[in-house]
Amino acid sequence: MDRPQLQHIFQNKYKTEDWVRVLMDVFGATEIRREPRELSNEHNDKVTGYEIGSLKRDGFEIGLYEFEIKSSYKIGLNRVGLRSLVKSYLNYGVDAAIVVYWQGDEWRVSFICDLKENKTNPKRFTYLMGDKAATYRTAVDRFMFIE
């Protein structure tokens, strides 16, 4: 996947099939579900969660999830609130998670690795997407580095 393809995906509304392509091409994910598996939780009125698959990297298992935000949570402003809203979904025995939250045209991709005692600063590993005018240079650079 090249820079213009990533930038195009980041500038547009979230689509599972585009994100799966990024997961496969950039992260090398091979364990992708044909149909995302819906997850249940006490917050189903505010969010619908799906497991997309998983990937193994450097001896760690990383869960791949997407969450449609249906409530008044603002994706662009409330990354900590979003994370706590979906925290109980992420108790599936994975070491970390790559999570997409989406609502309307906006979406956020976050890497969460404090699921088993190791902690990351969520500010460093989260990107807001879906703005056609944005270049997403930092996100594209980091994703190209991972690839």
N, C-alpha and C positions, 0 to 999 in steps of 0.2 A: 504494500500500500504506500502510495507516495503522499507528499505534503498537500498538494491540491485536493486529493481525495479526502484526506482527513479533515482539512479545513472545510470542505463542502459538507461533510457529515456533521461537523460541529456547528455550522451556521444554520442548519435546518432543524425542523421539528424532529423530535426523537422518533426513530423507527427501529423496532427490534431487529429486523433483518440487517439493517446497516450496522447496528452495534455488534451483532454477532459476527459480521465480517471483520470488524475492528478487533474483536476478541480473538478471532482465529488468526488473522494476518499479523497483528502487532504482538499479542501475548502468547500466541501459539496454542490457544485453547483447542483441544480435540474432543473433550467430553461435553458436547452441546446437546441439549434435549431437542428432539424434533419439534415438540410443542412445549413451551414453558409450563412448568407445574405451578398451579396456583397454591399459595400458602394461606393458611388460616391464622387469625389472630383476633384479639379482642378489639382491635382498632379498625376492623373491616369497614366501618362507616366512614373512616377518614383516609384509608389507604388500601390498595389492593396490591399484594406482593406476589412475585413470581420468581421461581428458581429457573435460571436459564441453563445452568450447567456448572462445571467446575474445571479447574486446571491445577496441575501440580507444577511447582516451580521451586527449585533449590530445596527439596524435601518438605515443602509446605503445601497444604491444600488450600486453595483459594476458591471460595464460593462466588458464583456469578448470579446477581440478582437484579431485578428491576421492580420499581414501585410506582404505581400510578397514584398521585396525591389527589384526593378528592375533596379535601377540606380547605379551610382558610389558611393553612400553612403557606407561607410565601417561599418558594424554592430559592429565590435570589437573596433573601434576607435571613433565613432561619435554618442554617445548616446544622446547628446543634439540636434544635427542636426536631428536625427531620431524622437525625441520627437516633435520638431517643425514641421517636415514634416507631422506628423499624427495628430497634435493638432486639426485641423479643423474637423477631423473625429469624435472627441470625444465630440461633442456638442449635445449629445443625452439625456441630463437631468440626467445623472448618477453622483453620488457623487465621484466616483473613477473608476479606470480601471486597469485590469490586462491585459497586452498587450504582445503579442509575435511578434517579428520582425524576419523574416527569409530570408536568401539569401544563396543559395547553401547548404553547410553542416553546416554553422554557424547559430545560432539563439540566440536571447536575450529575456529574460522574464523580464518585468519591472512592478512595481506597481506604478501607478501615482495617487496621491490623491489631486492634487491642481486644480482640475476641478471646484470647487466651493469655491474659496478663501482660503481653507486650503492648506498649502504647505508642501511638503516633499523634502528631499534631494534626487534627483534621483540616486546619487552615492550609497546610502545605500540600495536601493530597486531595483537593477537591476543586472542580472546575465547573463554572456555570456556562451552559451552552444554549444555542438556539437563537442567537442574534445575527441576522444576515449581514450586518455592517461590521461585525467584529472580525479580527484576523485570527484570533486564537493562537498567536505566535508561541506563547509559553507552553500551552497544552500540546500543540503540534510538535514543538521541539522535544518535549518530554516523552511523548508517545513515539517519536522517531528514534529517540535514544533507547527506549525499551525494545523496540523492534530490532 
